[in-house]
Amino acid sequence: MPRQERPGSDGEHLVQQRLGTTERADRFYGDQVLDHLNARMQEFLVRQEMFFLATADRHGECDSTFRAGPPGFIQVLGDRTLAYPEYRGNGVMASVGNISENPRLGMLVIDFTRDRIGLHINGRARVVLDEEMRAAHPGLPVDPIPGRRAQLWVTVDVEEAYIHCAKHIPHLQKVPAQQRGARAWGTDDVKRKGGDFFGAAAEAAERAPFRRAERKDEHLRGGLHEDTDAVTHHDMPQEPGTRQLNGAGHRFADRNDFVEELNAEFLDRVERVLARAQPRRPTEDGPEFLGWFGRRDG
């Protein structure tokens, strides 16, 4: 498969090359990765009751969360578009806030009880008010439970859709309805939301207020760290056509030059880090499993 046609990132392609999995990866890309939702994917989505959501802000700082609702809460609006509701929560709005800065998201929809299979969906999202969503799609159902009525909707333009295989997905069983406690959709009752399960609130008076660590734009350099050869921070030109001197003494005529230089630097770092790894065949069930990259020297 030509490089420009391969799904995935440059980083994953380099890891595949280093570990000898490129051929297997290309088979997966060719057989399983779609740019739309086929009929079986659509049927799968409309009966699911939960999924896991990944977003990131404009700095690349990530958030993962969980979404749930009755079957059909994921609305399939076409073979390249879906939508899900945002119910009343804790008011933080982390996912919606990230989407407002960075529209890319990832969804992992897993059926633990019936098919024991998963579906990855990656794409671009936008946030829509409930009244605007219903004006555009008048057939949307109105949920009888107030706490399960959408305040907002997130629509997703699907760019990638592919299977998450069954081999590591546990097979779960639902608790019979008569044994379940009622879920408190949209409640503000602290106890019904789980209380202070992890004891964080109880310790609040004894700790300093949370302060976010200084952002260092790791997302521009990749997440692979080495003991030596620290990467110099680059200052991206803010406007096309400007010339700006970065800390390493390089000049970039515009953003394209900056990105090209940065990509080359990142790919070189990936190669060097992977070269220090000692690949070994993964045997997760074995007692000596040392991780996917094996043991490092030094």
C-alpha positions as CSV (number, residue, x, y, z in Angstrom):
1,M,0.0,0.0,0.0
2,P,1.6,3.4,-1.0
3,R,2.6,5.5,2.0
4,Q,0.4,8.4,1.1
5,E,-2.6,6.0,1.0
6,R,-2.0,4.3,4.3
7,P,-4.2,5.2,7.3
8,G,-2.6,6.0,10.6
9,S,0.2,8.2,11.7
10,D,3.8,8.4,10.7
11,G,4.7,7.3,14.2
12,E,2.7,4.1,14.0
13,H,4.2,3.4,10.5
14,L,7.7,3.7,11.9
15,V,6.9,1.4,14.8
16,Q,5.5,-1.1,12.4
17,Q,8.6,-1.0,10.3
18,R,10.9,-1.4,13.4
19,L,8.9,-4.4,14.7
20,G,8.3,-6.0,11.4
21,T,4.5,-5.7,11.4
22,T,4.0,-3.5,8.3
23,E,2.6,-6.4,6.2
24,R,0.1,-7.3,8.9
25,A,-0.9,-3.7,9.4
26,D,-1.4,-3.2,5.6
27,R,-3.7,-6.2,5.6
28,F,-5.7,-4.7,8.4
29,Y,-5.8,-1.3,6.8
30,G,-6.9,-2.9,3.5
31,D,-9.5,-5.2,4.9
32,Q,-11.0,-3.4,7.9
33,V,-10.5,0.4,7.7
34,L,-13.4,2.3,6.1
35,D,-14.1,6.0,5.5
36,H,-17.8,5.4,6.2
37,L,-20.2,3.4,8.3
38,N,-21.4,0.3,6.3
39,A,-24.8,-1.3,6.9
40,R,-23.6,-3.7,9.6
41,M,-21.8,-0.9,11.5
42,Q,-24.9,1.3,11.4
43,E,-27.0,-1.6,12.7
44,F,-24.5,-2.2,15.5
45,L,-24.4,1.5,16.6
46,V,-28.1,2.1,16.9
47,R,-28.6,-0.7,19.5
48,Q,-25.6,0.2,21.7
49,E,-26.0,1.8,25.2
50,M,-22.5,3.1,25.8
51,F,-19.2,4.2,24.3
52,F,-15.8,5.6,25.3
53,L,-14.9,9.1,24.0
54,A,-11.5,10.6,23.5
55,T,-10.9,14.3,22.8
56,A,-7.9,16.7,23.1
57,D,-7.7,20.5,23.4
58,R,-5.7,22.8,21.1
59,H,-2.5,22.0,23.0
60,G,-2.9,18.3,22.5
61,E,-3.8,17.6,26.2
62,C,-6.2,14.6,26.2
63,D,-9.3,13.6,27.9
64,S,-11.1,10.3,27.9
65,T,-14.6,9.7,29.2
66,F,-17.7,7.5,29.1
67,R,-21.0,8.1,27.5
68,A,-24.2,6.1,28.0
69,G,-27.9,6.1,27.2
70,P,-30.8,3.9,26.1
71,P,-30.4,1.9,22.8
72,G,-30.6,4.4,20.0
73,F,-29.0,7.3,21.9
74,I,-26.3,7.1,19.2
75,Q,-28.1,8.5,16.2
76,V,-26.9,7.4,12.7
77,L,-27.7,10.2,10.3
78,G,-26.1,8.7,7.3
79,D,-23.2,6.5,6.3
80,R,-20.7,9.3,7.1
81,T,-22.5,11.1,9.9
82,L,-23.6,10.2,13.4
83,A,-24.7,12.2,16.5
84,Y,-24.9,11.6,20.2
85,P,-26.6,13.7,23.0
86,E,-24.8,15.5,25.8
87,Y,-26.9,15.0,29.0
88,R,-26.8,17.1,32.2
89,G,-23.5,16.3,34.0
90,N,-21.1,17.9,36.5
91,G,-20.9,21.2,34.6
92,V,-17.2,20.8,33.7
93,M,-17.9,20.3,29.9
94,A,-14.5,18.9,29.3
95,S,-15.3,17.0,26.1
96,V,-17.4,19.8,24.6
97,G,-14.8,22.3,25.6
98,N,-12.1,20.3,23.8
99,I,-14.2,19.9,20.7
100,S,-14.7,23.7,20.7
101,E,-10.9,24.0,20.4
102,N,-10.0,20.9,18.4
103,P,-12.8,19.1,16.4
104,R,-11.0,15.8,16.2
105,L,-12.3,13.0,18.4
106,G,-12.2,9.2,18.7
107,M,-15.0,6.9,19.8
108,L,-14.7,3.3,20.9
109,V,-18.1,1.6,21.0
110,I,-17.9,-1.9,22.7
111,D,-20.6,-4.4,23.0
112,F,-19.7,-6.4,26.1
113,T,-22.9,-8.5,26.3
114,R,-24.1,-9.7,22.9
115,D,-21.5,-9.6,20.2
116,R,-18.4,-9.0,22.3
117,I,-16.9,-6.8,19.6
118,G,-15.9,-3.2,19.3
119,L,-16.0,-0.4,16.7
120,H,-13.6,2.5,16.4
121,I,-14.8,5.7,14.9
122,N,-12.5,8.7,14.3
123,G,-13.7,11.9,12.8
124,R,-14.4,15.6,13.1
125,A,-17.1,16.9,15.4
126,R,-19.2,20.0,16.1
127,V,-21.5,20.9,18.9
128,V,-25.1,21.7,18.1
129,L,-27.9,23.1,20.3
130,D,-30.8,20.7,20.9
131,E,-33.3,23.0,19.2
132,E,-31.1,23.4,16.2
133,M,-30.6,19.6,16.0
134,R,-34.3,19.0,16.1
135,A,-35.0,21.6,13.5
136,A,-32.6,19.8,11.2
137,H,-33.8,16.3,12.2
138,P,-37.4,16.6,13.3
139,G,-37.7,12.8,13.7
140,L,-35.4,12.7,16.7
141,P,-37.1,11.0,19.7
142,V,-38.0,12.9,22.9
143,D,-36.9,10.9,25.9
144,P,-39.5,10.7,28.6
145,I,-36.8,10.9,31.4
146,P,-35.9,14.6,32.0
147,G,-32.3,13.8,33.0
148,R,-31.9,12.0,29.7
149,R,-32.9,14.9,27.5
150,A,-30.1,16.4,25.4
151,Q,-28.8,19.8,26.3
152,L,-26.5,19.7,23.4
153,W,-25.7,17.3,20.5
154,V,-22.3,16.4,19.1
155,T,-22.4,15.5,15.4
156,V,-19.5,13.5,14.0
157,D,-18.3,13.5,10.4
158,V,-16.8,10.0,10.1
159,E,-13.3,9.7,8.7
160,E,-12.3,6.3,9.8
161,A,-14.3,3.3,11.1
162,Y,-12.8,-0.1,11.9
163,I,-13.2,-3.1,14.1
164,H,-11.8,-3.6,17.6
165,C,-11.3,-7.4,17.8
166,A,-12.9,-9.6,20.3
167,K,-9.9,-11.4,21.8
168,H,-9.4,-9.2,24.8
169,I,-13.0,-8.0,25.4
170,P,-14.6,-9.6,28.5
171,H,-18.0,-11.1,28.0
172,L,-20.3,-9.5,30.6
173,Q,-23.9,-10.2,31.6
174,K,-26.6,-7.7,32.5
175,V,-28.0,-7.8,36.0
176,P,-31.7,-8.7,35.8
177,A,-33.9,-5.6,35.9
178,Q,-35.5,-6.5,39.2
179,Q,-32.0,-6.6,40.8
180,R,-30.8,-3.2,39.5
181,G,-31.0,0.0,41.3
182,A,-32.5,2.8,39.3
183,R,-30.0,5.0,37.5
184,A,-30.2,8.6,38.5
185,W,-30.0,10.3,35.1
186,G,-29.1,14.0,35.4
187,T,-29.2,14.1,39.2
188,D,-27.2,16.5,41.4
189,D,-27.5,14.3,44.5
190,V,-23.9,13.7,45.5
191,K,-24.6,10.3,47.0
192,R,-26.5,9.0,44.0
193,K,-23.7,10.2,41.8
194,G,-21.2,8.1,43.8
195,G,-20.4,10.3,46.7
196,D,-16.7,10.9,47.5
197,F,-15.8,7.3,46.4
198,F,-12.1,8.1,46.0
199,G,-11.8,10.4,49.0
200,A,-10.6,13.4,47.0
201,A,-13.1,15.8,48.6
202,A,-12.3,14.6,52.1
203,E,-8.6,15.5,51.5
204,A,-9.4,18.9,49.8
205,A,-8.6,21.0,52.9
206,E,-5.2,19.4,53.4
207,R,-3.8,19.9,49.9
208,A,-2.9,22.9,47.8
209,P,-5.3,23.9,45.1
210,F,-4.9,22.1,41.8
211,R,-2.6,24.0,39.4
212,R,-2.0,22.8,35.8
213,A,1.6,22.0,34.9
214,E,3.3,24.3,32.4
215,R,2.5,23.2,28.9
216,K,5.6,22.3,26.9
217,D,4.0,21.4,23.6
218,E,4.9,17.8,23.8
219,H,2.3,17.1,21.1
220,L,4.5,18.9,18.6
221,R,7.5,16.8,19.5
222,G,6.0,13.4,20.2
223,G,5.7,11.5,23.4
224,L,8.9,9.4,23.2
225,H,11.5,10.6,25.6
226,E,15.2,9.9,25.7
227,D,17.8,10.4,28.3
228,T,19.9,12.5,25.9
229,D,19.5,14.6,22.8
230,A,16.8,16.9,24.4
231,V,14.7,18.6,21.7
232,T,15.0,22.4,21.6
233,H,11.6,24.1,21.8
234,H,10.6,25.7,18.6
235,D,8.6,29.0,18.2
236,M,6.1,28.7,15.4
237,P,5.8,31.7,13.1
238,Q,2.4,33.2,13.8
239,E,1.7,34.6,10.4
240,P,2.7,33.2,6.9
241,G,5.6,35.0,5.4
242,T,7.2,36.1,8.7
243,R,10.8,35.1,9.5
244,Q,11.5,34.1,13.1
245,L,14.6,32.8,14.9
246,N,14.0,29.9,17.2
247,G,16.2,28.8,20.1
248,A,18.2,26.4,18.0
249,G,19.2,29.2,15.5
250,H,17.1,28.0,12.6
251,R,14.9,30.3,10.5
252,F,11.5,29.3,9.2
253,A,9.9,31.3,6.4
254,D,6.4,30.2,7.2
255,R,4.3,27.6,9.0
256,N,4.8,25.0,6.3
257,D,8.6,25.2,6.7
258,F,8.2,24.9,10.5
259,V,6.0,21.8,10.2
260,E,8.2,20.1,7.7
261,E,11.3,20.7,9.9
262,L,9.4,19.5,13.0
263,N,8.1,16.4,11.4
264,A,11.6,15.4,10.2
265,E,13.0,16.0,13.7
266,F,10.2,13.9,15.3
267,L,10.5,11.0,12.9
268,D,14.3,11.0,13.5
269,R,13.7,10.8,17.3
270,V,11.2,8.0,16.9
271,E,13.8,6.0,14.9
272,R,16.5,6.6,17.5
273,V,14.2,5.6,20.4
274,L,13.0,2.4,18.6
275,A,16.6,1.5,17.7
276,R,17.4,1.3,21.4
277,A,14.6,-1.1,22.0
278,Q,15.1,-4.8,21.9
279,P,12.0,-6.2,20.2
280,R,10.8,-9.5,21.4
281,R,7.7,-11.5,20.4
282,P,4.9,-10.4,22.8
283,T,3.6,-13.2,25.0
284,E,1.2,-11.5,27.3
285,D,0.2,-14.7,29.0
286,G,3.8,-15.6,29.8
287,P,5.3,-14.8,33.2
288,E,8.3,-13.0,31.7
289,F,6.3,-10.5,29.6
290,L,8.3,-7.3,29.5
291,G,6.1,-5.0,27.5
292,W,5.6,-4.6,23.8
293,F,9.1,-3.2,23.2
294,G,10.9,-5.7,25.5
295,R,13.6,-4.7,28.0
296,R,15.9,-1.7,27.3
297,D,19.6,-1.7,28.0
298,G,20.8,0.8,30.5
